[in-house]
Amino acid sequence: MTGAGLLIQGGAIADGGGGPPVPADVLVYGERIAAVATPGTIPPGDRRLLDATGLIVAPGFIDVHSHADNAPLLASDDTTKILQGVTTEVVGNCGMSLAPLDLTSADSRNHVGRFFPGVDPTWQSWSRFVEYADDLGYVTNHAALLGHGTLRAAVLGLADAAPDAEQLATMGRLLDEAFEGGAFGLSSGLIYPPGRFSDTAELIELARHLGPSRIYATHLRDEADLLLASIAEAARIGAESGCPVHLSHLKRAGMANWHTMPSALSAIAHATDTGVSITKDVYPYTASSTMVTALLPPPFLIGDDETVLARLASPDQRRRLALLVEGGYPGWENPGRAAGWDGVLLSATGSHRYEGHTLAELAEQLGTTPVDALVRILLEEKLNAQMVLFDMHPDDLRAALADPDTMIGSDGLPPGTGGKPHPRLLGTFPRVLGHYVNDTLPLGEAIRRMTSLPARVFRIPERGWLRPGYLADLVAFDPRTIDHRCDYRDPVQPVSGISWVSQAGRLVVDHNRYLGPRLGRRLTPAG
């Protein structure tokens, strides 16, 4: 699929607008869509032909919540998204990006290392990082956000403290430099240190740098008991700064909060009615995933890795930890309590021990309590451990997915760690199309949520529509077979139903086979 004159025949076209697919032929010249026409009206001539009979042809999917910032740095190509039909990823989410850094600060290096294991940064500024990544190349297109947690760690470290005027000004300057270097917006992760140490006033001041066009995407401060208050905080940040707001992976976590998604959607709608632009994304699973360190109360995460590990090794501190895990800590959303110890599944660790077992199972095997098992794992793995949490109800997921401003994000942890990752890393988009089309979303509308809606909200240039003039980032799939096996203990399974994927008019996936080379690009926001 190189050069001019490719004719795609026989397929039904879902152009990204939300309507039902319609039979049409597509003509591609070079990198762009040249025409979309009634079947048989474009003469074949000497053009190359691609038969799409029985397939839906759509714009390449846009993953609005990815953590694949490190994908260009990997020696092997990260194919977890391109094999799903994703051609563009919004990275830098949850306050975690790979720049800017302060390489003289152990806190700054450790903050990045905890979330992106194995990354050994040689850059500090945003511009130097993107130059480095550009030289290595991208499998998918990257639209990068700057992470507030990374920004804060570079200026304040991991301290539980408010920035002074000079530090806040430095954060603002670094943010502006990233925008000059092509960043699409600012993300925050307000359950993770150091983001959780920030107050609303700090976030408003930084969000003022965004203006009305760049987005503030936030992992809310609480996704369980205090979800409504957290939505209100995000709305206030948008209202007082004037920037659009995006809520990452909206959920109602914890059994006590099940069946209450309608109240969250009402709160979002109310804020929108007052003039704040708020959108959101979900992933099509009732289990979440994050770092195992999220099970620790905030005081246990202050400082660099050596400090945290020394704290966990102290018998007195372990007794304190058990009390805090059981009794809670002010302002801390305890994800372990929401899921229960039998709902915390170890998915990936540095040594690959313990993977595929719950903390309850591991505690029984080790003959100890779940908290002591947690501490042992973090000490042995030097904090390098991820987990899956079973903490949501399918009715709440469907309610959020049905809302017209909801997009799709995988929220898979950074690629390259191996183990047994949450299946969302590998199958989010096929799962939406295979499990939630018809009973929750019409097919055309599901595709809109994956294409033109995120392109508009995140200002993704020249993509998101199957229309003349747009780049020929396309996916063709069989609506009868598209799916991904959802197995949390054995998640690394191929997707089914994706026939082919193209980037800028070149075929890069053919029936689950990645053809390469890296044809993705680092994008800058549309004007």
WOGILIN-V282658 format. One record per residue. SS is DSSP state (alpha for helix, beta for strand, coil for the rest). PHI is phi in degrees with one decimal (NA if undefined). NEAR is the number of other ideal C-beta (glycine too) atoms within 10 Angstrom. Layout:
# WOGILIN-V282658
ss:SS phi:PHI near:NEAR
ss:SS phi:PHI near:NEAR
This chain:
# WOGILIN-V282658
ss:coil phi:NA near:19
ss:coil phi:-115.5 near:11
ss:coil phi:77.9 near:11
ss:beta phi:-98.6 near:13
ss:beta phi:83.5 near:15
ss:beta phi:-100.4 near:22
ss:beta phi:-115.6 near:20
ss:beta phi:-98.1 near:27
ss:beta phi:-120.8 near:19
ss:coil phi:90.1 near:16
ss:coil phi:-91.8 near:26
ss:beta phi:-104.8 near:20
ss:beta phi:-99.2 near:25
ss:beta phi:-105.5 near:27
ss:coil phi:-81.9 near:25
ss:coil phi:103.8 near:25
ss:coil phi:-82.4 near:14
ss:coil phi:104.6 near:19
ss:coil phi:-80.5 near:15
ss:coil phi:-66.7 near:10
ss:coil phi:-60.4 near:18
ss:beta phi:-128.4 near:14
ss:beta phi:-61.1 near:12
ss:coil phi:-165.9 near:22
ss:beta phi:-101.6 near:22
ss:beta phi:-124.7 near:26
ss:beta phi:-106.7 near:20
ss:beta phi:-116.5 near:26
ss:beta phi:-116.6 near:16
ss:coil phi:60.2 near:15
ss:coil phi:-90.4 near:17
ss:beta phi:-122.0 near:15
ss:beta phi:-74.7 near:23
ss:beta phi:-96.3 near:19
ss:beta phi:-160.3 near:15
ss:beta phi:-128.7 near:20
ss:beta phi:-142.4 near:15
ss:coil phi:-54.0 near:10
ss:coil phi:-51.9 near:14
ss:coil phi:87.2 near:10
ss:coil phi:-89.9 near:9
ss:coil phi:-95.4 near:19
ss:coil phi:-64.9 near:8
ss:coil phi:-61.8 near:12
ss:coil phi:52.5 near:7
ss:coil phi:-101.6 near:6
ss:coil phi:-71.7 near:16
ss:beta phi:-73.3 near:14
ss:beta phi:-111.1 near:13
ss:beta phi:-128.0 near:22
ss:beta phi:-82.7 near:13
ss:coil phi:-114.5 near:22
ss:coil phi:-57.3 near:8
ss:coil phi:81.9 near:14
ss:coil phi:-109.5 near:24
ss:beta phi:-95.0 near:22
ss:beta phi:-109.3 near:26
ss:beta phi:-138.0 near:28
ss:beta phi:-61.1 near:30
ss:coil phi:-56.4 near:26
ss:beta phi:-71.8 near:32
ss:beta phi:-114.9 near:32
ss:beta phi:-89.4 near:30
ss:coil phi:-84.2 near:31
ss:coil phi:-139.1 near:29
ss:coil phi:-119.3 near:29
ss:coil phi:-119.3 near:23
ss:alpha phi:-90.2 near:28
ss:alpha phi:-53.4 near:28
ss:alpha phi:-84.5 near:21
ss:alpha phi:-56.4 near:28
ss:alpha phi:-62.0 near:24
ss:alpha phi:-81.1 near:19
ss:coil phi:-75.7 near:16
ss:coil phi:-67.9 near:6
ss:coil phi:-96.1 near:9
ss:coil phi:-76.0 near:17
ss:coil phi:-80.5 near:22
ss:coil phi:-103.2 near:19
ss:coil phi:-61.4 near:26
ss:coil phi:-100.1 near:27
ss:alpha phi:-62.0 near:27
ss:alpha phi:-71.9 near:22
ss:alpha phi:-90.5 near:29
ss:coil phi:95.1 near:28
ss:beta phi:-81.2 near:26
ss:beta phi:-112.0 near:30
ss:beta phi:-138.1 near:30
ss:beta phi:-124.3 near:33
ss:beta phi:-90.4 near:31
ss:beta phi:-110.2 near:28
ss:coil phi:83.2 near:29
ss:coil phi:-83.0 near:29
ss:coil phi:58.6 near:26
ss:coil phi:79.0 near:32
ss:coil phi:-120.4 near:27
ss:coil phi:-125.3 near:29
ss:coil phi:-95.6 near:27
ss:coil phi:-162.8 near:29
ss:coil phi:-83.3 near:27
ss:coil phi:-127.1 near:24
ss:coil phi:-119.7 near:15
ss:coil phi:-69.2 near:12
ss:coil phi:-85.1 near:8
ss:coil phi:-104.6 near:17
ss:alpha phi:-62.2 near:17
ss:alpha phi:-62.2 near:21
ss:alpha phi:-64.0 near:25
ss:alpha phi:-64.5 near:20
ss:alpha phi:-68.8 near:19
ss:alpha phi:-59.3 near:28
ss:alpha phi:-69.1 near:24
ss:alpha phi:-64.9 near:19
ss:alpha phi:-65.1 near:21
ss:alpha phi:-97.3 near:26
ss:coil phi:-119.2 near:22
ss:coil phi:-58.1 near:22
ss:coil phi:89.9 near:13
ss:coil phi:-77.1 near:16
ss:coil phi:-119.4 near:9
ss:coil phi:-68.7 near:18
ss:coil phi:-116.6 near:9
ss:coil phi:-108.6 near:17
ss:coil phi:-125.2 near:17
ss:coil phi:-81.6 near:16
ss:alpha phi:-60.5 near:26
ss:alpha phi:-64.0 near:16
ss:alpha phi:-67.8 near:16
ss:alpha phi:-64.0 near:24
ss:alpha phi:-67.3 near:22
ss:alpha phi:-62.6 near:13
ss:alpha phi:-63.1 near:16
ss:alpha phi:-66.1 near:22
ss:alpha phi:-59.7 near:13
ss:alpha phi:-65.1 near:8
ss:alpha phi:-83.1 near:12
ss:coil phi:94.7 near:15
ss:beta phi:-126.4 near:23
ss:coil phi:-73.3 near:29
ss:coil phi:-108.4 near:30
ss:beta phi:-69.9 near:24
ss:beta phi:-114.3 near:25
ss:beta phi:-113.9 near:30
ss:beta phi:-100.7 near:29
ss:coil phi:-96.8 near:28
ss:beta phi:-90.2 near:26
ss:beta phi:-86.6 near:32
ss:alpha phi:-62.0 near:31
ss:alpha phi:-63.4 near:27
ss:alpha phi:-64.6 near:27
ss:alpha phi:-60.5 near:29
ss:alpha phi:-66.4 near:27
ss:alpha phi:-63.5 near:27
ss:alpha phi:-69.8 near:24
ss:alpha phi:-104.9 near:20
ss:alpha phi:-110.9 near:24
ss:coil phi:74.2 near:19
ss:coil phi:-103.6 near:24
ss:coil phi:-76.1 near:15
ss:coil phi:-85.8 near:14
ss:coil phi:-152.4 near:13
ss:coil phi:-87.5 near:13
ss:coil phi:-70.3 near:21
ss:coil phi:-80.8 near:10
ss:alpha phi:-60.8 near:7
ss:alpha phi:-68.4 near:9
ss:alpha phi:-65.6 near:15
ss:alpha phi:-65.3 near:17
ss:alpha phi:-65.7 near:13
ss:alpha phi:-65.3 near:17
ss:alpha phi:-60.9 near:22
ss:alpha phi:-63.5 near:16
ss:alpha phi:-64.5 near:13
ss:alpha phi:-65.0 near:21
ss:alpha phi:-65.7 near:24
ss:alpha phi:-62.1 near:12
ss:alpha phi:-63.4 near:16
ss:alpha phi:-65.7 near:28
ss:alpha phi:-64.8 near:21
ss:alpha phi:-63.5 near:10
ss:coil phi:-91.4 near:19
ss:coil phi:103.0 near:16
ss:coil phi:-65.3 near:26
ss:coil phi:-87.4 near:27
ss:beta phi:168.2 near:26
ss:beta phi:-121.4 near:28
ss:beta phi:-114.7 near:31
ss:beta phi:-133.7 near:32
ss:beta phi:-128.2 near:25
ss:coil phi:-86.9 near:24
ss:coil phi:-101.0 near:23
ss:coil phi:-105.2 near:24
ss:coil phi:-65.4 near:27
ss:coil phi:-91.3 near:26
ss:alpha phi:-58.8 near:27
ss:alpha phi:-66.9 near:20
ss:alpha phi:-83.2 near:21
ss:coil phi:-85.3 near:22
ss:coil phi:-100.6 near:10
ss:alpha phi:-62.9 near:15
ss:alpha phi:-62.0 near:12
ss:alpha phi:-61.8 near:19
ss:alpha phi:-67.1 near:24
ss:alpha phi:-63.4 near:18
ss:alpha phi:-61.3 near:17
ss:alpha phi:-69.7 near:25
ss:alpha phi:-66.0 near:26
ss:coil phi:-61.2 near:15
ss:coil phi:-71.9 near:19
ss:coil phi:-78.1 near:23
ss:coil phi:69.3 near:12
ss:coil phi:-81.8 near:9
ss:coil phi:-110.4 near:14
ss:coil phi:-91.8 near:21
ss:beta phi:-98.7 near:25
ss:beta phi:-106.4 near:24
ss:beta phi:-107.1 near:32
ss:beta phi:-129.8 near:28
ss:beta phi:-79.8 near:25
ss:coil phi:-59.1 near:23
ss:coil phi:-64.3 near:23
ss:coil phi:-152.7 near:19
ss:coil phi:-114.0 near:28
ss:coil phi:-120.6 near:20
ss:coil phi:-63.6 near:17
ss:coil phi:-106.5 near:16
ss:alpha phi:-60.1 near:25
ss:alpha phi:-64.1 near:15
ss:alpha phi:-64.8 near:12
ss:alpha phi:-69.5 near:23
ss:alpha phi:-61.9 near:28
ss:alpha phi:-62.9 near:15
ss:alpha phi:-63.7 near:20
ss:alpha phi:-61.5 near:28
ss:alpha phi:-63.9 near:20
ss:alpha phi:-64.8 near:16
ss:alpha phi:-60.0 near:24
ss:alpha phi:-65.7 near:26
ss:alpha phi:-65.7 near:15
ss:alpha phi:-84.0 near:16
ss:alpha phi:-99.1 near:22
ss:coil phi:84.3 near:14
ss:coil phi:-99.3 near:25
ss:beta phi:-71.1 near:23
ss:beta phi:-119.7 near:26
ss:beta phi:-127.8 near:30
ss:beta phi:-94.5 near:26
ss:coil phi:-78.3 near:25
ss:coil phi:33.9 near:22
ss:coil phi:-58.3 near:27
ss:coil phi:-155.1 near:25
ss:coil phi:-120.0 near:27
ss:coil phi:-89.2 near:23
ss:coil phi:94.4 near:22
ss:alpha phi:-56.8 near:15
ss:alpha phi:-64.9 near:11
ss:alpha phi:-105.9 near:22
ss:coil phi:-62.3 near:16
ss:coil phi:70.7 near:12
ss:coil phi:-116.1 near:16
ss:alpha phi:-57.4 near:25
ss:alpha phi:-56.3 near:14
ss:alpha phi:-68.3 near:14
ss:alpha phi:-66.8 near:25
ss:alpha phi:-64.8 near:20
ss:alpha phi:-65.1 near:12
ss:alpha phi:-64.3 near:19
ss:alpha phi:-65.5 near:25
ss:alpha phi:-61.9 near:12
ss:alpha phi:-63.1 near:14
ss:alpha phi:-63.0 near:20
ss:alpha phi:-63.2 near:16
ss:alpha phi:-63.3 near:8
ss:coil phi:-86.0 near:9
ss:coil phi:109.0 near:9
ss:coil phi:-89.1 near:21
ss:coil phi:-81.8 near:16
ss:beta phi:-130.1 near:19
ss:beta phi:-125.2 near:24
ss:beta phi:-160.1 near:25
ss:beta phi:-136.4 near:28
ss:beta phi:-139.0 near:29
ss:coil phi:-113.7 near:28
ss:coil phi:-86.7 near:25
ss:coil phi:-143.1 near:24
ss:coil phi:-100.8 near:16
ss:beta phi:-119.6 near:20
ss:beta phi:-103.5 near:23
ss:beta phi:-158.3 near:24
ss:beta phi:-165.5 near:22
ss:beta phi:-74.0 near:19
ss:alpha phi:-64.0 near:24
ss:alpha phi:-61.0 near:22
ss:alpha phi:-64.7 near:19
ss:alpha phi:-79.8 near:26
ss:coil phi:-93.9 near:25
ss:coil phi:-63.3 near:18
ss:alpha phi:-51.6 near:18
ss:alpha phi:-60.6 near:15
ss:alpha phi:-81.7 near:23
ss:alpha phi:-110.1 near:21
ss:coil phi:-77.2 near:18
ss:coil phi:100.7 near:18
ss:coil phi:-78.3 near:18
ss:alpha phi:-60.3 near:18
ss:alpha phi:-62.0 near:11
ss:alpha phi:-66.0 near:16
ss:alpha phi:-63.7 near:23
ss:alpha phi:-65.0 near:14
ss:alpha phi:-63.2 near:11
ss:alpha phi:-63.0 near:20
ss:alpha phi:-68.2 near:19
ss:alpha phi:-78.5 near:12
ss:coil phi:-80.1 near:11
ss:alpha phi:-57.5 near:7
ss:alpha phi:-63.3 near:8
ss:alpha phi:-69.3 near:15
ss:alpha phi:-66.1 near:17
ss:alpha phi:-64.3 near:11
ss:alpha phi:-62.8 near:15
ss:alpha phi:-59.2 near:22
ss:alpha phi:-59.6 near:16
ss:alpha phi:-67.4 near:13
ss:alpha phi:-69.8 near:18
ss:alpha phi:-63.7 near:21
ss:alpha phi:-76.8 near:10
ss:alpha phi:-95.9 near:9
ss:coil phi:93.7 near:13
ss:coil phi:-138.5 near:15
ss:coil phi:-53.6 near:6
ss:coil phi:78.2 near:12
ss:coil phi:-103.1 near:17
ss:coil phi:-83.9 near:23
ss:coil phi:-87.7 near:20
ss:alpha phi:-66.2 near:22
ss:alpha phi:-66.0 near:21
ss:alpha phi:-66.7 near:19
ss:alpha phi:-63.8 near:23
ss:alpha phi:-94.8 near:25
ss:coil phi:83.0 near:17
ss:alpha phi:-63.7 near:19
ss:alpha phi:-81.1 near:13
ss:alpha phi:-108.8 near:19
ss:beta phi:-110.9 near:26
ss:beta phi:-106.4 near:24
ss:beta phi:-71.1 near:26
ss:beta phi:-108.3 near:28
ss:beta phi:-156.6 near:26
ss:beta phi:-137.0 near:25
ss:coil phi:-59.4 near:16
ss:coil phi:-91.7 near:13
ss:coil phi:70.5 near:14
ss:coil phi:-76.6 near:13
ss:coil phi:74.1 near:25
ss:coil phi:-66.2 near:19
ss:coil phi:83.5 near:17
ss:coil phi:-127.7 near:18
ss:beta phi:-80.4 near:23
ss:alpha phi:-64.4 near:26
ss:alpha phi:-63.5 near:16
ss:alpha phi:-64.7 near:18
ss:alpha phi:-66.9 near:20
ss:alpha phi:-61.2 near:20
ss:alpha phi:-65.7 near:13
ss:alpha phi:-63.3 near:11
ss:alpha phi:-87.9 near:14
ss:coil phi:65.7 near:8
ss:coil phi:-144.2 near:14
ss:coil phi:-84.4 near:14
ss:alpha phi:-59.5 near:23
ss:alpha phi:-66.1 near:21
ss:alpha phi:-66.7 near:15
ss:alpha phi:-64.3 near:24
ss:alpha phi:-58.4 near:29
ss:alpha phi:-63.4 near:22
ss:alpha phi:-59.7 near:16
ss:alpha phi:-63.4 near:21
ss:alpha phi:-65.7 near:23
ss:alpha phi:-67.3 near:13
ss:alpha phi:-65.9 near:14
ss:coil phi:-92.0 near:20
ss:coil phi:53.3 near:17
ss:coil phi:76.3 near:22
ss:coil phi:-86.8 near:20
ss:beta phi:-154.3 near:26
ss:beta phi:-122.3 near:26
ss:beta phi:-144.6 near:31
ss:beta phi:-115.2 near:27
ss:beta phi:-118.6 near:24
ss:beta phi:-96.6 near:17
ss:coil phi:-141.0 near:25
ss:coil phi:-128.6 near:25
ss:coil phi:-113.7 near:19
ss:alpha phi:-61.1 near:11
ss:alpha phi:-64.5 near:15
ss:alpha phi:-67.6 near:23
ss:alpha phi:-60.7 near:21
ss:alpha phi:-63.6 near:16
ss:alpha phi:-63.1 near:21
ss:alpha phi:-67.7 near:24
ss:alpha phi:-65.9 near:21
ss:alpha phi:-73.1 near:15
ss:coil phi:-67.8 near:18
ss:coil phi:-67.2 near:11
ss:coil phi:-100.0 near:18
ss:beta phi:-93.4 near:21
ss:beta phi:-104.9 near:22
ss:beta phi:-116.0 near:28
ss:coil phi:-136.3 near:28
ss:coil phi:-79.8 near:31
ss:coil phi:56.8 near:25
ss:coil phi:-67.4 near:24
ss:coil phi:-67.3 near:24
ss:coil phi:-53.0 near:26
ss:coil phi:-70.1 near:23
ss:coil phi:98.1 near:18
ss:coil phi:-90.0 near:20
ss:coil phi:71.8 near:12
ss:coil phi:74.5 near:19
ss:coil phi:-119.9 near:22
ss:coil phi:-66.4 near:23
ss:coil phi:-50.9 near:28
ss:coil phi:-59.9 near:27
ss:alpha phi:-62.4 near:27
ss:alpha phi:-59.5 near:26
ss:alpha phi:-108.0 near:24
ss:alpha phi:-140.2 near:28
ss:alpha phi:-54.0 near:31
ss:alpha phi:-73.9 near:29
ss:alpha phi:-60.1 near:25
ss:alpha phi:-67.1 near:24
ss:alpha phi:-58.0 near:25
ss:alpha phi:-71.1 near:29
ss:alpha phi:-90.9 near:21
ss:alpha phi:-117.9 near:16
ss:alpha phi:-117.1 near:18
ss:beta phi:-77.5 near:17
ss:coil phi:86.4 near:10
ss:coil phi:-79.7 near:8
ss:coil phi:-119.4 near:17
ss:beta phi:-137.5 near:21
ss:coil phi:-64.8 near:13
ss:alpha phi:-57.9 near:19
ss:alpha phi:-61.7 near:21
ss:alpha phi:-69.9 near:18
ss:alpha phi:-58.7 near:22
ss:alpha phi:-68.3 near:31
ss:alpha phi:-58.2 near:25
ss:alpha phi:-65.8 near:25
ss:alpha phi:-100.7 near:30
ss:coil phi:-134.6 near:31
ss:alpha phi:-70.2 near:22
ss:alpha phi:-63.7 near:24
ss:alpha phi:-63.7 near:28
ss:alpha phi:-62.2 near:23
ss:alpha phi:-71.0 near:14
ss:alpha phi:-67.8 near:22
ss:alpha phi:-94.2 near:26
ss:coil phi:61.2 near:19
ss:coil phi:-77.0 near:22
ss:coil phi:-79.3 near:16
ss:coil phi:60.9 near:15
ss:coil phi:-139.2 near:24
ss:coil phi:101.6 near:28
ss:coil phi:-130.4 near:21
ss:coil phi:-102.6 near:25
ss:coil phi:-143.2 near:16
ss:coil phi:-55.3 near:14
ss:coil phi:97.6 near:9
ss:coil phi:-80.2 near:21
ss:beta phi:-64.0 near:24
ss:coil phi:-85.6 near:26
ss:coil phi:-87.3 near:31
ss:beta phi:-134.2 near:29
ss:beta phi:-134.9 near:28
ss:beta phi:-121.7 near:23
ss:beta phi:-141.4 near:29
ss:coil phi:-93.7 near:15
ss:coil phi:-65.9 near:17
ss:coil phi:-82.4 near:10
ss:coil phi:-122.7 near:14
ss:coil phi:-65.3 near:24
ss:beta phi:-177.8 near:17
ss:beta phi:-147.6 near:27
ss:coil phi:-63.6 near:16
ss:coil phi:-99.3 near:18
ss:coil phi:-134.0 near:12
ss:coil phi:-71.2 near:17
ss:coil phi:-92.7 near:12
ss:coil phi:-145.5 near:10
ss:coil phi:-82.7 near:21
ss:coil phi:-80.8 near:14
ss:coil phi:-124.0 near:14
ss:coil phi:-71.6 near:12
ss:beta phi:-76.0 near:22
ss:beta phi:-120.8 near:16
ss:coil phi:95.0 near:21
ss:beta phi:-82.9 near:26
ss:beta phi:-84.6 near:23
ss:beta phi:-158.4 near:22
ss:beta phi:-135.1 near:27
ss:beta phi:-122.9 near:25
ss:beta phi:-126.2 near:26
ss:coil phi:48.0 near:23
ss:coil phi:84.4 near:22
ss:beta phi:-113.1 near:19
ss:beta phi:-69.2 near:16
ss:beta phi:-120.5 near:26
ss:beta phi:-133.6 near:23
ss:beta phi:-135.0 near:13
ss:coil phi:49.5 near:8
ss:coil phi:67.8 near:13
ss:beta phi:-113.8 near:11
ss:beta phi:-79.2 near:15
ss:coil phi:-93.2 near:14
ss:coil phi:66.3 near:12
ss:coil phi:-77.5 near:10
ss:coil phi:-69.6 near:17
ss:coil phi:-108.0 near:21
ss:beta phi:-69.5 near:22
ss:coil phi:-136.4 near:17
ss:beta phi:-82.0 near:18
ss:coil phi:-93.7 near:22
ss:coil phi:-123.0 near:16
ss:coil phi:-60.3 near:17
ss:coil phi:-63.2 near:15
ss:coil phi:-73.2 near:6
